Amino acid sequence: MDFTVMVSSQTLTGSQLCGLKIGMDGMLIGVGGCLIDLLKTIPLLLLVFSNGEFFGGTNFGRTSGGPNYVTSYDYDAPVDEYGVITEPKWGHLRDLHTAIKLCEPALVTVDGSPQYVKLGPMQEAHIYASEYVNPNKTLPEDIGICSLFLANIDEQKTVSVRIFGKTYSLPPWSVSILPDCKSVAYNTAKVVAQTSIKSVESGSPPSYANVTEFNYIGLKDGNSYFTNNWSSYKEPVGAWGNDSFTAEGILEHLNVTKDVSDYLWYITRFNISDEDVEFWKENDTSPSLSIGKSRDVVRIFVNGRYAGSTVGDWVPVHQNIELIEGDNEVALLSVTVGLQNYGAFLEKDGAGFRGQIKLTGLKDGDLDLSDLSWTYQVGLEGEYSEVYTQEGEKNANWKDIDLNTITSPFTWYKNSFDAPEGTDPVALDLGSMGKGQAWVNGHGIGRYWSLVSPKGGCSNYCDYRGAYHENKCSTNCGLPTQSWYHIPREWLKSSDNLLVLFEETGGDPSKISLELHYTKTVCSQVSENDYPPLSTWSDQNILNGEVSVSSIPPQVYLHCDDGHVISSITFASYGTPSGSCQNFSQGRCHAANSLSIVTEACLGENSCTVAVSNSVFGDPCRGILKNLAIQAECSLMNNDKFVA
């Protein structure tokens, strides 16, 4: 599970984009190719994250960009499309903003460039101070305002640098922030924020819930919302309405549909001689339909029967077909899957077909169909009748379906379901379906398409160091690109909610299920030599100089979603634990009181903090650097009771 958030930063030489990636193990995976440019832009306070970069979202209806994008544009963002915080991304970025905010007095003090100090071949410092300071001497006690940024551009080595008479260790490819020019508050490569595991993960496989003896679809937690009283009706192939029209030649898709529908039928008729039929028999061949280029999807029907499909962005089409002697009809369904919404000359991209459409393999050569008369039908009959609404569903001839024979393409399905109790976001599992669109109570929740990502390109280990690129630290290889689809609570009634699907390729609606989306498991691992919590920097004793920041121990901070509490502690160890979230194990050094102390601090709480210190747990192994690792489960709080 990783994510890419684009950070818009402006430098003196223009604007560029930085990428930031964090892995589940709490290590920073990548901070982009502009580490030092980011450092140089801080005085301008132009480290800006737009809402679209902090928050994931959902392309409801047909609003997705493209080509070939479906519904989610979550990108595993710090706040996902359901509004649930993604950790450790959110926490690490929150801490970055907090650390920069602590430096604000120094940043706004400097009118021009900060002091630049070369600390090594690939190490440097930027000093923001109210007066000139000598980096080779101890920092004056009466210095007014001073903040320091230390950078290590080396991608391989942890390097120690010395400035103001102190030595600082810099991990590879990282920046340390010192708000007072003395103590490190934050390092970009050291992630202390918790890791969150959600009940439904982006890219996770579909649940394929089992049918219970009571004829309901059962969820993993035993709840049931759908009946198995599925109904269906077949979408007609070809022209179905009085608004179809005929024109000479091939028309551009968007000019005809005006984007009121993804679907446009192209239908033409021609005659095949007995000589051609005999020619194919004698040579044991068959004719082919050829299209110069197609975008995004074309589905080919010959004499009312499905022949094949081609998917791609302006790709050639070659499809073997079966023709009969006499009159034949070819119906091509052109399908858009999102439209280009940015970039140069996007208005010229278009959709549908380009080049010639012709029959090949005939006895006397190819037959060009491009200049024939074509009948055009915009959209689907079900769309026109609005069968996805409470009123419109009455316009279709629905029939009960046999759950043992339900893989039919070009079919509308409907069912009703009850809304899950509570306020947690709702996800719909459509992993058992093929490709199509879905509606709930008349609202389009978007296109769905059960594509599987390529198996290659992912690795077991992700190295955060070095410049970011789009294929770096890829995950979820070989898994569905999207199986879970967001249903806003605002669209749901307590019961009798109408779900309608149009399925293009064939699927099994009996395996559709609902799941609540929330943070289920939280983990954290913090070392006793990590930095104190950033909140201590605003403590009055720290501000007055009565207490040193360095004397404050680091803390583990755990939190569940609003309305949820920590219901159990499944792992706690202060000592030398190993592993990562959902895979922790005790080391040789372990404080026996770890579980009891963490349980007392966290159980039943929405959030909790535990200091990582011998003063809390005792010292289980003297002279050894110790970590505190915790894993906990979150549950819904209902009437002062945990709801597992």
C-alpha positions in Angstrom: 0.0 0.0 0.0 1.7 3.2 -1.1 0.6 6.5 -2.5 1.8 9.4 -4.6 0.8 12.9 -3.6 1.9 15.7 -5.9 3.4 18.7 -4.1 3.2 21.9 -6.0 6.3 24.0 -5.3 7.6 27.2 -6.9 11.2 27.9 -7.2 13.1 30.9 -8.5 13.5 29.1 -11.8 9.8 28.3 -12.3 7.5 25.6 -11.0 7.9 21.8 -10.8 6.3 18.9 -9.1 7.6 16.7 -6.4 6.4 13.2 -5.5 6.1 11.8 -2.0 5.6 8.1 -1.2 5.5 6.3 2.2 5.4 2.6 2.7 3.5 0.5 5.2 6.6 -0.1 7.2 6.9 3.6 8.0 9.8 4.3 5.8 9.7 7.2 3.4 9.6 5.7 -0.1 10.3 8.8 -2.1 10.4 12.6 -1.7 10.6 13.3 -5.4 13.3 14.7 -7.6 13.3 18.1 -6.1 14.6 17.6 -2.5 16.8 20.6 -2.5 14.4 22.7 -4.5 11.9 22.0 -1.8 14.4 23.2 0.7 15.0 26.4 -1.2 11.3 27.2 -1.5 10.6 27.1 2.2 11.4 30.8 2.8 8.7 31.6 0.3 6.2 29.4 2.2 5.2 27.9 -1.1 5.0 24.3 0.0 1.4 24.1 -1.0 -0.8 21.0 -1.1 -4.1 21.6 -2.9 -7.3 19.9 -1.8 -7.2 17.6 -4.8 -3.8 16.4 -3.7 -4.6 15.9 -0.1 -8.0 14.3 -0.7 -8.9 11.4 -2.9 -12.2 11.5 -4.7 -14.8 9.6 -6.7 -15.8 10.2 -10.3 -19.5 9.7 -9.8 -21.7 9.3 -12.8 -19.7 9.7 -16.0 -17.4 12.5 -14.8 -14.1 10.7 -14.9 -11.3 11.9 -17.1 -9.6 9.6 -19.6 -9.2 7.8 -21.7 -9.9 4.5 -20.0 -10.3 5.8 -16.4 -13.2 4.5 -14.4 -14.4 5.8 -11.0 -11.9 6.4 -8.3 -9.2 9.0 -8.3 -8.1 8.2 -4.8 -4.5 7.5 -5.5 -4.1 6.3 -1.9 -4.1 10.0 -0.9 -3.6 11.2 2.8 -7.4 11.5 3.0 -9.1 8.8 0.9 -12.2 9.1 -1.3 -14.4 8.0 1.6 -13.0 10.8 3.9 -11.0 8.4 6.0 -7.4 9.4 7.0 -4.6 7.3 5.4 -1.7 6.8 7.7 1.2 7.2 7.8 0.9 9.6 4.9 -1.4 12.0 6.7 0.6 12.0 9.9 4.0 12.5 8.2 2.7 15.4 6.1 1.0 16.9 9.2 4.3 16.8 11.0 6.0 18.4 8.1 3.6 21.3 8.1 3.9 21.6 11.8 7.7 21.7 11.7 7.7 24.4 9.0 5.1 26.4 11.0 7.5 26.3 13.9 10.1 27.9 11.6 7.8 30.7 10.4 9.3 33.5 12.5 12.7 32.8 11.0 11.4 32.2 7.5 9.7 35.6 7.3 12.6 37.4 8.9 14.9 36.8 5.9 14.1 39.1 3.0 16.6 37.6 0.5 18.4 34.3 0.4 19.3 32.4 3.6 22.8 31.7 4.6 24.1 28.8 2.6 26.8 26.5 4.1 28.5 23.6 2.3 28.9 20.8 4.9 30.2 18.0 2.7 30.3 16.9 -1.0 26.6 16.2 -0.9 25.5 17.9 2.3 24.5 21.5 2.9 22.7 23.8 5.3 20.3 26.7 4.9 20.2 29.1 7.8 17.3 31.6 8.4 18.3 34.0 11.1 17.6 37.6 12.2 21.4 38.2 12.0 24.4 36.6 10.5 25.7 33.6 12.4 29.0 31.9 12.1 28.4 28.2 11.4 31.8 27.2 12.6 31.2 28.6 16.1 28.7 27.8 18.9 25.4 29.4 18.3 25.2 32.7 20.4 22.9 32.4 23.4 21.4 35.8 22.6 20.5 34.9 19.0 17.1 36.4 18.3 15.5 34.2 15.7 17.1 31.2 14.0 15.9 28.1 12.1 18.2 25.6 10.3 17.6 23.1 7.5 20.1 20.4 6.9 20.1 18.3 3.7 21.9 15.1 2.7 21.6 14.6 -1.1 23.6 11.3 -0.9 21.3 8.5 -2.0 23.3 5.8 -0.3 25.0 6.9 3.0 23.9 8.2 6.3 26.3 11.1 7.0 27.2 13.0 10.1 27.6 16.8 9.7 28.9 19.4 12.1 27.5 22.9 12.5 27.3 25.4 15.4 29.6 23.0 17.4 27.1 20.1 17.3 27.0 16.9 15.2 23.9 15.8 13.4 23.2 12.4 11.7 21.4 12.8 8.3 19.8 9.7 6.7 20.3 9.3 3.0 18.3 11.6 0.7 16.7 13.6 3.5 16.2 17.0 5.1 16.2 17.7 8.8 14.4 20.7 10.2 15.7 22.5 13.3 13.3 25.3 14.3 15.7 26.7 16.9 18.9 25.9 15.0 19.7 23.5 17.9 17.4 20.5 18.1 16.0 18.4 15.3 12.2 18.5 15.2 11.6 16.5 12.0 13.4 14.5 9.3 11.8 13.7 6.0 13.1 10.1 6.0 12.0 9.2 9.6 8.3 8.4 9.8 6.9 8.1 13.3 3.2 8.5 12.4 1.1 5.4 12.9 0.2 2.9 10.1 -3.5 2.4 9.5 -5.0 -0.7 7.9 -8.6 -0.1 6.7 -11.4 -2.6 6.4 -11.5 -2.1 2.7 -8.2 -1.3 1.0 -7.9 0.3 -2.4 -6.9 -2.4 -4.9 -7.8 -5.2 -2.5 -9.4 -8.3 -4.0 -13.2 -8.6 -4.0 -14.8 -10.3 -1.0 -16.9 -12.8 -3.0 -19.2 -13.3 0.0 -21.1 -16.5 0.3 -24.8 -16.9 0.1 -26.3 -17.9 3.4 -29.1 -20.4 4.1 -31.5 -17.5 4.5 -31.0 -16.5 0.9 -29.0 -13.4 1.7 -25.6 -12.3 0.6 -23.5 -12.6 3.7 -20.7 -10.1 4.6 -17.4 -11.1 6.2 -18.8 -9.9 9.5 -22.0 -11.9 9.1 -24.3 -8.9 8.3 -26.6 -9.1 5.3 -28.1 -6.3 3.2 -29.0 -7.7 -0.2 -31.7 -10.1 -1.0 -31.0 -12.7 -3.7 -34.2 -11.6 -5.6 -32.2 -10.3 -8.5 -34.1 -9.2 -11.6 -32.8 -8.6 -15.1 -33.7 -7.5 -18.6 -31.8 -7.6 -21.9 -30.6 -4.5 -23.6 -31.5 -4.7 -27.3 -28.7 -4.8 -29.8 -28.7 -2.1 -32.4 -31.3 0.7 -33.0 -34.1 0.7 -30.5 -35.7 4.2 -30.6 -37.5 6.6 -32.9 -34.7 9.1 -32.6 -32.2 6.9 -34.6 -31.1 8.4 -37.9 -29.3 7.4 -41.1 -26.3 9.2 -42.7 -23.7 8.5 -45.3 -20.3 7.6 -44.0 -18.7 7.4 -40.5 -19.6 10.2 -38.1 -17.4 11.2 -35.1 -18.7 9.8 -31.9 -18.9 12.9 -29.7 -20.4 15.1 -32.4 -23.3 12.7 -32.5 -23.8 11.9 -28.8 -23.0 15.4 -27.5 -21.6 13.4 -24.5 -25.1 12.5 -23.2 -24.1 8.9 -23.2 -21.0 6.7 -23.3 -22.7 4.6 -26.0 -23.2 5.1 -29.7 -24.5 2.4 -32.1 -23.1 2.3 -35.7 -25.3 0.0 -37.9 -25.0 -0.9 -41.6 -26.2 -3.6 -43.9 -24.7 -5.3 -47.0 -25.2 -8.3 -49.2 -22.9 -11.4 -49.3 -23.0 -13.5 -52.5 -23.1 -17.3 -52.6 -19.7 -17.2 -54.3 -18.2 -15.6 -51.2 -19.7 -18.2 -48.9 -18.5 -21.0 -51.2 -15.0 -19.4 -51.3 -14.7 -19.4 -47.5 -15.8 -23.1 -47.3 -13.4 -24.2 -50.0 -10.4 -22.4 -48.4 -11.5 -23.0 -44.8 -11.3 -19.3 -44.0 -13.6 -16.6 -42.7 -14.0 -12.9 -43.4 -12.7 -10.2 -41.1 -14.0 -6.8 -40.1 -11.2 -4.2 -40.1 -11.4 -0.7 -38.5 -8.5 1.8 -39.0 -8.5 2.9 -35.4 -10.9 2.8 -32.4 -11.2 4.5 -29.0 -11.9 3.4 -26.2 -14.0 0.2 -26.6 -15.8 -1.2 -29.6 -18.2 -4.2 -29.3 -19.0 -5.9 -32.6 -22.3 -7.6 -33.4 -23.0 -9.5 -36.6 -26.6 -10.3 -37.4 -27.5 -9.7 -33.7 -24.9 -12.0 -32.3 -21.8 -10.9 -30.4 -18.6 -11.3 -32.4 -15.9 -9.7 -30.3 -14.4 -6.5 -28.7 -11.3 -4.3 -28.9 -10.1 -2.0 -26.2 -7.5 0.7 -26.5 -6.7 4.4 -27.2 -6.9 4.7 -31.0 -5.9 1.1 -31.7 -6.5 -0.8 -35.0 -9.3 -3.4 -34.9 -9.3 -6.8 -36.7 -12.1 -9.2 -35.9 -13.0 -12.5 -37.6 -16.7 -12.7 -38.2 -19.3 -15.1 -39.6 -21.5 -13.9 -42.4 -24.4 -15.6 -44.3 -25.5 -15.6 -47.8 -27.7 -12.6 -48.6 -28.4 -9.6 -46.3 -26.1 -9.1 -43.3 -26.1 -6.5 -40.5 -23.1 -5.3 -38.6 -23.7 -3.3 -35.5 -20.8 -1.6 -33.8 -21.2 -0.2 -30.3 -18.6 2.5 -29.7 -18.1 3.1 -25.9 -16.2 5.9 -24.3 -14.6 5.4 -20.9 -13.8 8.9 -19.8 -12.6 11.8 -21.9 -9.3 13.7 -21.9 -9.7 16.7 -19.7 -6.4 18.4 -19.9 -3.5 18.9 -22.2 -2.9 20.5 -25.5 -5.4 20.1 -28.4 -7.7 17.9 -26.2 -10.6 19.1 -28.4 -9.1 17.2 -31.3 -8.9 13.9 -29.5 -12.5 12.8 -30.2 -13.9 9.3 -29.9 -15.3 6.5 -32.0 -13.5 5.4 -35.2 -10.9 6.8 -37.6 -9.9 5.5 -41.0 -11.7 2.9 -43.1 -14.1 0.3 -41.9 -14.0 -2.7 -44.3 -14.6 -6.3 -44.8 -11.5 -8.4 -45.8 -11.2 -12.0 -47.0 -13.9 -11.7 -49.7 -13.4 -13.6 -53.0 -13.0 -10.4 -55.1 -11.1 -8.4 -52.5 -12.0 -6.0 -49.7 -15.4 -4.3 -49.3 -15.2 -0.7 -48.0 -18.1 -0.1 -45.6 -17.1 3.4 -44.7 -19.1 5.2 -47.4 -22.3 3.1 -47.0 -25.4 4.4 -45.2 -25.1 4.0 -41.5 -27.8 4.1 -38.9 -26.9 5.9 -35.7 -28.5 5.3 -32.3 -27.4 7.3 -29.3 -27.3 5.6 -25.9 -29.1 2.6 -24.5 -32.7 1.9 -24.2 -32.3 1.4 -20.5 -30.6 4.8 -20.2 -33.4 6.5 -22.1 -36.1 4.9 -20.0 -34.1 5.7 -16.8 -34.6 2.2 -15.5 -32.1 3.0 -12.7 -34.6 5.3 -11.0 -37.5 4.4 -8.7 -40.0 5.6 -11.3 -38.1 4.5 -14.4 -37.6 0.9 -13.3 -41.3 0.4 -14.1 -40.6 1.0 -17.8 -38.6 -2.3 -18.2 -39.8 -5.8 -18.4 -37.8 -7.2 -15.5 -37.6 -11.0 -15.0 -36.4 -13.0 -12.1 -33.1 -14.6 -12.9 -31.6 -18.0 -12.2 -28.5 -17.4 -10.1 -26.9 -20.5 -11.7 -27.0 -18.9 -15.2 -26.2 -15.3 -14.8 -23.2 -14.4 -16.9 -25.1 -12.8 -19.7 -23.6 -9.7 -21.4 -25.7 -6.6 -22.3 -28.0 -7.1 -19.3 -29.5 -4.8 -16.8 -29.7 -6.1 -13.2 -31.5 -4.7 -10.2 -31.9 -5.5 -6.5 -32.7 -3.7 -3.3 -30.8 -3.5 -0.1 -30.9 -2.0 3.4 -28.3 0.5 4.5 -25.8 -0.6 7.1 -26.3 1.0 10.5 -24.1 3.8 11.7 -22.2 6.6 9.9 -19.2 4.8 8.5 -18.7 5.1 4.7 -20.2 2.4 2.6 -18.3 0.5 -0.2 -19.9 -1.7 -2.8 -17.9 -4.7 -4.0 -18.4 -5.1 -7.8 -15.4 -7.4 -8.2 -17.6 -10.2 -9.6 -18.9 -8.1 -12.4 -17.2 -7.3 -15.8 -17.7 -3.8 -17.2 -20.5 -1.4 -17.0 -22.2 1.3 -14.9 -24.0 1.3 -11.6 -26.7 3.4 -9.9 -28.0 3.6 -6.4 -31.4 5.3 -5.9 -31.0 7.0 -9.3 -27.5 8.3 -8.5 -24.7 7.2 -10.8 -21.9 5.8 -8.6 -19.7 5.6 -11.7 -18.4 3.2 -14.3 -16.9 -0.1 -13.1 -14.4 -2.3 -14.9 -12.8 -5.4 -13.3 -9.4 -5.0 -14.9 -6.4 -6.7 -13.4 -3.1 -4.9 -13.2 0.0 -6.4 -14.8 1.8 -8.9 -12.6 5.2 -7.5 -13.2 6.8 -4.3 -11.9 6.3 -4.7 -8.2 9.1 -5.5 -5.7 9.1 -6.8 -2.1 11.3 -3.9 -1.0 10.9 -0.2 -1.8 13.9 2.1 -1.6 12.8 5.7 -0.9 16.1 7.2 -1.9 16.7 9.0 -5.2 14.5 10.8 -7.7 10.8 9.8 -7.9 9.3 8.3 -11.1 5.9 7.0 -11.8 6.9 3.3 -11.7 8.9 3.5 -8.5 7.7 1.4 -5.6 4.6 0.1 -7.5 2.3 -2.1 -5.5 -0.8 -4.3 -6.1 0.6 -5.9 -9.2 -1.7 -8.7 -10.5 -4.6 -7.4 -8.4 -7.8 -5.7 -9.6 -7.3 -2.0 -10.3 -10.6 -1.3 -8.5 -13.2 -3.6 -7.0 -14.8 -1.4 -4.3 -17.0 1.6 -5.2 -18.0 4.4 -2.9 -21.7 5.0 -2.1 -22.3 8.3 -0.3 -24.4 7.9 2.9 -26.4 10.9 1.7 -27.8 8.8 -1.2 -29.0 6.0 1.1 -32.3 5.4 2.8 -32.6 3.1 5.8 -34.1 0.4 3.7 -35.3 -0.5 0.2 -32.4 1.1 -1.6 -32.5 0.4 -5.4 -29.2 -0.8 -7.0 -29.2 -1.1 -10.8 -26.3 -2.2 -13.0 -25.8 -2.3 -16.7 -23.4 -5.1 -17.5 -21.6 -5.1 -20.9 -19.5 -8.2 -20.7 -21.1 -10.6 -18.2 -20.8 -11.0 -14.5 -22.2 -12.6 -11.4 -24.4 -10.1 -9.3 -25.0 -12.8 -6.7 -21.5 -12.1 -5.3 -22.0 -8.3 -5.0 -21.7 -7.2 -1.3 -21.5 -4.1 0.9 -18.7 -3.4 3.3 -18.2 -0.6 5.9 -15.0 1.4 5.2 -13.1 2.4 8.3 -9.7 2.1 10.0 -9.6 -1.4 11.4 -6.0 -1.8 12.6 -3.5 0.8 13.8 0.2 0.2 14.4 3.2 2.2 15.4 6.9 1.6 16.1 9.0 4.4 17.6 12.6 4.3 18.8 13.8 5.9 22.0 16.2 8.0 19.9 13.4 9.4 17.7 12.5 13.0 18.1 10.1 14.3 20.7 6.5 15.0 19.6 6.2 18.3 17.8 3.5 19.4 20.3 6.2 19.8 23.0 7.7 22.7 21.0 4.7 24.9 22.0 4.9 23.9 25.7 5.4 27.0 27.9 8.2 25.4 29.8 10.0 24.8 26.5 9.3 28.3 25.3 10.6 29.8 28.6 13.8 27.7 28.4 13.1 26.0 31.7 13.1 22.6 30.0 15.1 21.4 27.0 13.3 19.9 24.0 15.9 17.1 23.9 14.9 16.0 27.4 11.4 15.1 26.3 11.1 11.4 25.3 9.5 10.4 22.0 5.9 9.1 22.0 3.8 6.6 20.2 0.5 8.2 19.2 -2.4 6.0 18.1 -5.8 7.1 17.0 -9.0 5.5 15.5 -11.6 7.2 13.2 -14.2 9.4 14.8 -16.8 7.3 16.6 -14.4 4.4 17.0 -12.3 3.4 19.9 -9.3 1.1 20.6 -11.0 -2.2 21.5 -8.0 -4.5 21.9 -4.2 -4.4 22.0 -3.0 -7.3 19.9 0.7 -6.6 20.3 2.9 -4.5 22.5 6.6 -4.7 23.1 9.2 -2.3 24.5 12.6 -3.6 23.7 13.8 -5.0 20.4 10.7 -6.1 18.5 11.0 -6.9 14.9 8.7 -6.9 11.9 6.1 -4.4 10.7 2.4 -3.8 11.1 0.4 -7.1 11.2 3.7 -8.9 11.4 5.3 -7.8 14.7 7.2 -10.3 16.9 9.1 -10.0 20.2 12.8 -9.7 20.3 15.3 -11.0 22.9 14.9 -7.8 24.8 11.3 -7.3 26.0 9.7 -5.5 28.9 7.2 -7.9 30.4 4.9 -5.0 31.5 4.5 -3.7 27.9 1.1 -5.0 27.2 -0.4 -4.0 30.6 0.9 -0.4 30.3 -0.3 0.1 26.8 -3.6 -1.5 27.6 -4.2 0.8 30.5 -3.3 3.9 28.4 -5.2 3.0 25.2 -8.1 0.5 25.7 -11.5 2.2 25.2 -9.9 5.4 24.0 -10.3 7.1 20.6 -6.6 8.1 20.8 -3.8 7.6 23.2 -0.1 8.4 23.7 2.6 6.3 25.3 6.1 7.6 26.0 9.0 5.6 24.7 11.2 5.7 27.8 12.8 3.5 30.4 11.0 5.7 33.0 7.7 4.2 31.8 8.6 0.5 31.2 11.8 0.1 33.1 15.0 -0.9 31.3 14.7 -4.5 30.0 18.2 -4.5 28.5 20.8 -1.9 29.5 23.0 -0.4 26.8 20.7 -1.5 24.0 18.7 0.9 21.9 15.0 0.1 22.4 11.8 0.5 20.4 8.1 0.5 21.3 5.9 -1.4 18.8 2.2 -1.5 19.3 -0.7 -3.0 17.2 -4.3 -2.3 18.1 -7.8 -2.9 16.7 -10.4 -0.2 16.3 -14.2 -0.9 16.7 -17.3 1.2 16.5 -18.4 2.6 19.9 -22.2 2.1 20.4 -23.9 2.8 23.7 -20.6 2.6 25.5 -19.9 -0.9 24.1 -17.5 -2.0 21.5 -19.1 -3.2 18.2 -16.6 -5.7 16.7 
